[in-house]
Amino acid sequence: QVQLVESGGGLVQAGGSLRLSCAASGRTLSSYAMGWFRQAPGREREFVASIMWSGSSTSYADFVKGRFTISRDNAKATVYLQMNSLKPEDTAVYYCSAVNGARFWGQGTQVTVSS
């Protein structure tokens, strides 16, 4: 099992910034891919960004490229999502995910961007 706890969500005006954190614990994480997903009301959960615990490979959805940055702190077993230039359409519950065959999810953190 992998336990994931997200934090850092909140209410922000359009153009503002937030940094989400995902604290991971449980199994050895070095072989896991970590990711952020989001789900807006009435919509499917969608991929936002991912990073490997080992190496520096990252991947982003087109709609966040240039605005969001995913990073990790191995010593703290924490993955971050720095979100800049936020838009009202970024409003969603953001979920942290760990996958290595099986996928694990955090409980989610609400991000609300006002216009």
N, CA and C atoms as an extended XYZ file, in Angstrom:
345
Properties=species:S:1:pos:R:3:atomname:S:1:resname:S:1:resid:I:1 pbc="F F F"
N         0.836       -1.192        0.000 N   GLN     1
C         0.000        0.000        0.000 CA  GLN     1
C         0.872        1.243        0.000 C   GLN     1
N         0.365        2.260       -0.657 N   VAL     2
C         0.984        3.576       -0.652 CA  VAL     2
C        -0.060        4.555       -0.150 C   VAL     2
N         0.316        5.350        0.824 N   GLN     3
C        -0.587        6.376        1.347 CA  GLN     3
C        -0.165        7.735        0.806 C   GLN     3
N        -1.142        8.483        0.340 N   LEU     4
C        -0.896        9.798       -0.259 CA  LEU     4
C        -1.784       10.827        0.420 C   LEU     4
N        -1.196       11.932        0.840 N   VAL     5
C        -1.954       12.994        1.490 CA  VAL     5
C        -1.656       14.312        0.785 C   VAL     5
N        -2.680       14.889        0.167 N   GLU     6
C        -2.520       16.165       -0.536 CA  GLU     6
C        -2.829       17.330        0.399 C   GLU     6
N        -2.225       18.455        0.090 N   SER     7
C        -2.515       19.694        0.798 CA  SER     7
C        -2.174       20.865       -0.122 C   SER     7
N        -2.619       22.047        0.286 N   GLY     8
C        -2.251       23.256       -0.441 CA  GLY     8
C        -3.329       23.850       -1.313 C   GLY     8
N        -4.467       23.182       -1.407 N   GLY     9
C        -5.543       23.745       -2.200 CA  GLY     9
C        -6.147       24.966       -1.531 C   GLY     9
N        -7.042       25.642       -2.256 N   GLY    10
C        -7.695       26.819       -1.695 CA  GLY    10
C        -8.362       27.649       -2.758 C   GLY    10
N        -8.713       28.862       -2.368 N   LEU    11
C        -9.371       29.811       -3.256 CA  LEU    11
C        -8.367       30.873       -3.681 C   LEU    11
N        -8.287       31.118       -4.976 N   VAL    12
C        -7.339       32.100       -5.497 CA  VAL    12
C        -7.978       32.830       -6.662 C   VAL    12
N        -7.582       34.068       -6.877 N   GLN    13
C        -8.094       34.825       -8.012 CA  GLN    13
C        -7.376       34.403       -9.296 C   GLN    13
N        -8.041       34.610      -10.410 N   ALA    14
C        -7.435       34.316      -11.704 CA  ALA    14
C        -6.114       35.070      -11.836 C   ALA    14
N        -5.111       34.369      -12.350 N   GLY    15
C        -3.773       34.928      -12.468 CA  GLY    15
C        -2.883       34.633      -11.282 C   GLY    15
N        -3.461       34.121      -10.213 N   GLY    16
C        -2.696       33.820       -9.008 CA  GLY    16
C        -2.008       32.478       -9.075 C   GLY    16
N        -1.405       32.103       -7.940 N   SER    17
C        -0.616       30.876       -7.856 CA  SER    17
C        -0.979       30.073       -6.614 C   SER    17
N        -0.788       28.786       -6.709 N   LEU    18
C        -0.906       27.871       -5.573 CA  LEU    18
C         0.153       26.793       -5.737 C   LEU    18
N         0.573       26.231       -4.611 N   ARG    19
C         1.458       25.069       -4.676 CA  ARG    19
C         0.815       23.928       -3.906 C   ARG    19
N         0.562       22.856       -4.598 N   LEU    20
C         0.017       21.652       -3.983 CA  LEU    20
C         1.152       20.734       -3.554 C   LEU    20
N         0.936       20.041       -2.447 N   SER    21
C         1.899       19.069       -1.947 CA  SER    21
C         1.239       17.707       -1.818 C   SER    21
N         2.014       16.666       -2.037 N   CYS    22
C         1.541       15.293       -1.878 CA  CYS    22
C         2.598       14.529       -1.093 C   CYS    22
N         2.288       14.238        0.160 N   ALA    23
C         3.192       13.485        1.016 CA  ALA    23
C         2.899       12.001        0.856 C   ALA    23
N         3.931       11.232        0.513 N   ALA    24
C         3.758        9.811        0.236 CA  ALA    24
C         4.434        8.972        1.311 C   ALA    24
N         3.844        7.844        1.631 N   SER    25
C         4.432        6.907        2.581 CA  SER    25
C         3.986        5.499        2.212 C   SER    25
N         4.683        4.525        2.781 N   GLY    26
C         4.319        3.136        2.510 CA  GLY    26
C         5.465        2.400        1.858 C   GLY    26
N         5.203        1.823        0.728 N   ARG    27
C         6.209        1.028        0.039 CA  ARG    27
C         7.353        1.880       -0.483 C   ARG    27
N         8.410        1.206       -0.865 N   THR    28
C         9.523        1.896       -1.509 CA  THR    28
C         9.009        2.576       -2.777 C   THR    28
N         9.239        3.861       -2.846 N   LEU    29
C         8.612        4.665       -3.894 CA  LEU    29
C         9.476        4.849       -5.125 C   LEU    29
N        10.716        4.378       -5.081 N   SER    30
C        11.655        4.717       -6.150 CA  SER    30
C        11.208        4.215       -7.514 C   SER    30
N        10.387        3.182       -7.552 N   SER    31
C         9.960        2.628       -8.844 CA  SER    31
C         8.594        3.149       -9.277 C   SER    31
N         8.027        4.079       -8.523 N   TYR    32
C         6.697        4.583       -8.822 CA  TYR    32
C         6.754        5.830       -9.696 C   TYR    32
N         5.745        5.944      -10.545 N   ALA    33
C         5.479        7.195      -11.240 CA  ALA    33
C         4.445        7.958      -10.420 C   ALA    33
N         4.736        9.209      -10.146 N   MET    34
C         3.829       10.048       -9.365 CA  MET    34
C         3.140       11.029      -10.295 C   MET    34
N         1.883       11.276      -10.033 N   GLY    35
C         1.175       12.168      -10.927 CA  GLY    35
C         0.123       12.988      -10.218 C   GLY    35
N        -0.301       14.039      -10.884 N   TRP    36
C        -1.431       14.855      -10.455 CA  TRP    36
C        -2.524       14.737      -11.508 C   TRP    36
N        -3.732       14.545      -11.016 N   PHE    37
C        -4.923       14.515      -11.861 CA  PHE    37
C        -5.914       15.514      -11.289 C   PHE    37
N        -6.924       15.855      -12.057 N   ARG    38
C        -7.948       16.751      -11.525 CA  ARG    38
C        -9.317       16.337      -12.052 C   ARG    38
N       -10.331       16.704      -11.297 N   GLN    39
C       -11.696       16.405      -11.690 CA  GLN    39
C       -12.592       17.583      -11.349 C   GLN    39
N       -13.159       18.173      -12.382 N   ALA    40
C       -14.103       19.266      -12.210 CA  ALA    40
C       -15.517       18.687      -12.148 C   ALA    40
N       -16.462       19.418      -11.555 N   PRO    41
C       -17.837       18.919      -11.446 CA  PRO    41
C       -18.400       18.551      -12.811 C   PRO    41
N       -18.962       17.345      -12.899 N   GLY    42
C       -19.585       16.891      -14.129 CA  GLY    42
C       -18.623       16.445      -15.202 C   GLY    42
N       -17.327       16.383      -14.878 N   ARG    43
C       -16.341       16.000      -15.882 CA  ARG    43
C       -15.543       14.784      -15.414 C   ARG    43
N       -14.903       14.127      -16.373 N   GLU    44
C       -14.049       12.992      -16.067 CA  GLU    44
C       -12.757       13.476      -15.384 C   GLU    44
N       -12.173       12.581      -14.606 N   ARG    45
C       -10.864       12.880      -14.026 CA  ARG    45
C        -9.844       12.909      -15.165 C   ARG    45
N        -8.968       13.919      -15.152 N   GLU    46
C        -8.012       14.068      -16.245 CA  GLU    46
C        -6.600       14.237      -15.729 C   GLU    46
N        -5.673       13.792      -16.551 N   PHE    47
C        -4.253       13.874      -16.234 CA  PHE    47
C        -3.789       15.323      -16.284 C   PHE    47
N        -2.921       15.688      -15.320 N   VAL    48
C        -2.332       17.023      -15.293 CA  VAL    48
C        -0.828       16.965      -15.515 C   VAL    48
N        -0.122       16.176      -14.693 N   ALA    49
C         1.330       16.117      -14.793 CA  ALA    49
C         1.830       14.864      -14.094 C   ALA    49
N         3.045       14.426      -14.455 N   SER    50
C         3.625       13.264      -13.806 CA  SER    50
C         5.135       13.414      -13.717 C   SER    50
N         5.720       12.660      -12.770 N   ILE    51
C         7.166       12.665      -12.567 CA  ILE    51
C         7.556       11.322      -11.992 C   ILE    51
N         8.753       10.865      -12.327 N   MET    52
C         9.275        9.647      -11.735 CA  MET    52
C        10.058       10.003      -10.481 C   MET    52
N        10.033        9.114       -9.485 N   TRP    53
C        10.844        9.343       -8.297 CA  TRP    53
C        12.325        9.297       -8.647 C   TRP    53
N        12.686        8.427       -9.587 N   SER    54
C        14.073        8.353      -10.010 CA  SER    54
C        14.216        9.031      -11.357 C   SER    54
N        15.267        9.770      -11.531 N   GLY    55
C        15.451       10.495      -12.772 CA  GLY    55
C        14.701       11.806      -12.757 C   GLY    55
N        14.615       12.468      -13.875 N   SER    56
C        14.014       13.786      -13.954 CA  SER    56
C        12.923       13.875      -15.020 C   SER    56
N        12.439       12.718      -15.438 N   SER    57
C        11.438       12.724      -16.506 CA  SER    57
C        10.114       13.265      -16.007 C   SER    57
N         9.584       14.245      -16.716 N   THR    58
C         8.277       14.804      -16.391 CA  THR    58
C         7.397       14.812      -17.638 C   THR    58
N         6.105       14.899      -17.397 N   SER    59
C         5.135       14.966      -18.488 CA  SER    59
C         3.997       15.871      -18.056 C   SER    59
N         3.439       16.628      -19.009 N   TYR    60
C         2.377       17.573      -18.705 CA  TYR    60
C         1.251       17.479      -19.728 C   TYR    60
N         0.049       17.738      -19.266 N   ALA    61
C        -1.059       17.920      -20.196 CA  ALA    61
C        -0.857       19.238      -20.939 C   ALA    61
N        -1.319       19.290      -22.160 N   ASP    62
C        -1.112       20.487      -22.970 CA  ASP    62
C        -1.701       21.734      -22.308 C   ASP    62
N        -2.812       21.596      -21.615 N   PHE    63
C        -3.483       22.778      -21.078 CA  PHE    63
C        -2.771       23.379      -19.873 C   PHE    63
N        -1.713       22.732      -19.360 N   VAL    64
C        -0.971       23.316      -18.232 CA  VAL    64
C         0.484       23.618      -18.576 C   VAL    64
N         0.908       23.242      -19.756 N   LYS    65
C         2.305       23.474      -20.135 CA  LYS    65
C         2.633       24.966      -20.069 C   LYS    65
N         3.742       25.257      -19.425 N   GLY    66
C         4.173       26.638      -19.267 CA  GLY    66
C         3.573       27.332      -18.057 C   GLY    66
N         2.596       26.720      -17.413 N   ARG    67
C         1.957       27.325      -16.232 CA  ARG    67
C         2.196       26.507      -14.975 C   ARG    67
N         2.164       25.191      -15.085 N   PHE    68
C         2.329       24.299      -13.937 CA  PHE    68
C         3.686       23.618      -13.998 C   PHE    68
N         4.253       23.343      -12.818 N   THR    69
C         5.513       22.616      -12.732 CA  THR    69
C         5.409       21.553      -11.656 C   THR    69
N         5.737       20.320      -12.018 N   ILE    70
C         5.757       19.223      -11.050 CA  ILE    70
C         7.193       18.997      -10.619 C   ILE    70
N         7.372       18.731       -9.332 N   SER    71
C         8.712       18.475       -8.801 CA  SER    71
C         8.581       17.527       -7.619 C   SER    71
N         9.706       17.082       -7.129 N   ARG    72
C         9.682       16.157       -5.993 CA  ARG    72
C        10.832       16.451       -5.061 C   ARG    72
N        10.664       16.044       -3.822 N   ASP    73
C        11.721       16.100       -2.816 CA  ASP    73
C        11.843       14.687       -2.267 C   ASP    73
N        12.848       13.964       -2.723 N   ASN    74
C        12.980       12.562       -2.319 CA  ASN    74
C        13.167       12.417       -0.817 C   ASN    74
N        13.910       13.317       -0.208 N   ALA    75
C        14.171       13.222        1.230 CA  ALA    75
C        12.884       13.342        2.028 C   ALA    75
N        11.953       14.146        1.522 N   LYS    76
C        10.675       14.337        2.211 CA  LYS    76
C         9.579       13.433        1.660 C   LYS    76
N         9.907       12.646        0.641 N   ALA    77
C         8.908       11.787       -0.021 CA  ALA    77
C         7.673       12.600       -0.380 C   ALA    77
N         7.895       13.751       -0.969 N   THR    78
C         6.813       14.679       -1.291 CA  THR    78
C         6.920       15.122       -2.736 C   THR    78
N         5.785       15.168       -3.379 N   VAL    79
C         5.686       15.669       -4.750 CA  VAL    79
C         4.896       16.971       -4.724 C   VAL    79
N         5.311       17.925       -5.522 N   TYR    80
C         4.692       19.237       -5.543 CA  TYR    80
C         4.116       19.533       -6.927 C   TYR    80
N         3.115       20.378       -6.927 N   LEU    81
C         2.603       20.926       -8.182 CA  LEU    81
C         2.493       22.434       -8.004 C   LEU    81
N         3.425       23.154       -8.610 N   GLN    82
C         3.388       24.608       -8.587 CA  GLN    82
C         2.493       25.065       -9.720 C   GLN    82
N         1.454       25.797       -9.382 N   MET    83
C         0.474       26.241      -10.370 CA  MET    83
C         0.495       27.763      -10.450 C   MET    83
N         0.877       28.280      -11.588 N   ASN    84
C         0.926       29.723      -11.821 CA  ASN    84
C        -0.085       30.103      -12.899 C   ASN    84
N        -0.366       31.392      -12.974 N   SER    85
C        -1.289       31.917      -13.994 CA  SER    85
C        -2.585       31.117      -14.017 C   SER    85
N        -3.139       30.917      -12.853 N   LEU    86
C        -4.339       30.082      -12.752 CA  LEU    86
C        -5.530       30.735      -13.447 C   LEU    86
N        -6.368       29.877      -14.013 N   LYS    87
C        -7.554       30.299      -14.736 CA  LYS    87
C        -8.792       29.716      -14.065 C   LYS    87
N        -9.945       30.335      -14.244 N   PRO    88
C       -11.170       29.754      -13.662 CA  PRO    88
C       -11.405       28.310      -14.097 C   PRO    88
N       -11.006       27.962      -15.296 N   GLU    89
C       -11.187       26.588      -15.778 CA  GLU    89
C       -10.253       25.588      -15.109 C   GLU    89
N        -9.311       26.070      -14.294 N   ASP    90
C        -8.467       25.160      -13.500 CA  ASP    90
C        -9.176       24.711      -12.225 C   ASP    90
N       -10.344       25.269      -11.945 N   THR    91
C       -11.096       24.881      -10.761 CA  THR    91
C       -11.458       23.403      -10.819 C   THR    91
N       -11.063       22.666       -9.773 N   ALA    92
C       -11.287       21.221       -9.737 CA  ALA    92
C       -10.784       20.688       -8.400 C   ALA    92
N       -11.091       19.432       -8.146 N   VAL    93
C       -10.422       18.702       -7.077 CA  VAL    93
C        -9.173       18.070       -7.688 C   VAL    93
N        -8.042       18.325       -7.068 N   TYR    94
C        -6.770       17.812       -7.564 CA  TYR    94
C        -6.359       16.600       -6.733 C   TYR    94
N        -6.017       15.537       -7.440 N   TYR    95
C        -5.659       14.280       -6.804 CA  TYR    95
C        -4.214       13.912       -7.103 C   TYR    95
N        -3.541       13.413       -6.088 N   CYS    96
C        -2.201       12.852       -6.257 CA  CYS    96
C        -2.343       11.362       -6.519 C   CYS    96
N        -1.462       10.826       -7.349 N   SER    97
C        -1.525        9.411       -7.716 CA  SER    97
C        -0.128        8.815       -7.736 C   SER    97
N        -0.036        7.560       -7.319 N   ALA    98
C         1.200        6.788       -7.437 CA  ALA    98
C         0.875        5.501       -8.178 C   ALA    98
N         1.684        5.161       -9.163 N   VAL    99
C         1.386        3.972       -9.948 CA  VAL    99
C         2.645        3.171      -10.224 C   VAL    99
N         2.529        1.872      -10.028 N   ASN   100
C         3.562        0.909      -10.421 CA  ASN   100
C         2.834       -0.417      -10.563 C   ASN   100
N         2.103       -0.551      -11.654 N   GLY   101
C         1.166       -1.666      -11.766 CA  GLY   101
C        -0.135       -1.231      -11.129 C   GLY   101
N        -0.238       -1.351       -9.835 N   ALA   102
C        -1.402       -0.846       -9.110 CA  ALA   102
C        -1.312        0.677       -8.991 C   ALA   102
N        -2.491        1.314       -8.931 N   ARG   103
C        -2.535        2.778       -8.791 CA  ARG   103
C        -3.153        3.120       -7.452 C   ARG   103
N        -2.556        4.090       -6.787 N   PHE   104
C        -3.057        4.574       -5.502 CA  PHE   104
C        -3.418        6.047       -5.649 C   PHE   104
N        -4.449        6.476       -4.898 N   TRP   105
C        -4.934        7.848       -4.958 CA  TRP   105
C        -4.949        8.476       -3.582 C   TRP   105
N        -4.729        9.778       -3.553 N   GLY   106
C        -4.964       10.534       -2.345 CA  GLY   106
C        -6.431       10.923       -2.253 C   GLY   106
N        -6.764       11.692       -1.215 N   GLN   107
C        -8.166       12.053       -0.977 CA  GLN   107
C        -8.590       13.275       -1.787 C   GLN   107
N        -7.636       13.986       -2.338 N   GLY   108
C        -7.937       15.158       -3.154 CA  GLY   108
C        -7.911       16.448       -2.358 C   GLY   108
N        -7.627       17.535       -3.063 N   THR   109
C        -7.646       18.866       -2.464 CA  THR   109
C        -8.329       19.812       -3.457 C   THR   109
N        -9.217       20.647       -2.931 N   GLN   110
C       -10.021       21.524       -3.788 CA  GLN   110
C        -9.236       22.769       -4.174 C   GLN   110
N        -9.242       23.068       -5.455 N   VAL   111
C        -8.683       24.314       -5.973 CA  VAL   111
C        -9.806       25.073       -6.652 C   VAL   111
N       -10.019       26.306       -6.204 N   THR   112
C       -11.065       27.143       -6.787 CA  THR   112
C       -10.429       28.447       -7.261 C   THR   112
N       -10.618       28.756       -8.540 N   VAL   113
C       -10.059       29.973       -9.129 CA  VAL   113
C       -11.214       30.886       -9.503 C   VAL   113
N       -11.248       32.049       -8.885 N   SER   114
C       -12.328       33.000       -9.155 CA  SER   114
C       -11.926       33.958      -10.269 C   SER   114
N       -12.920       34.384      -11.015 N   SER   115
C       -12.652       35.295      -12.144 CA  SER   115
C       -12.726       36.746      -11.722 C   SER   115
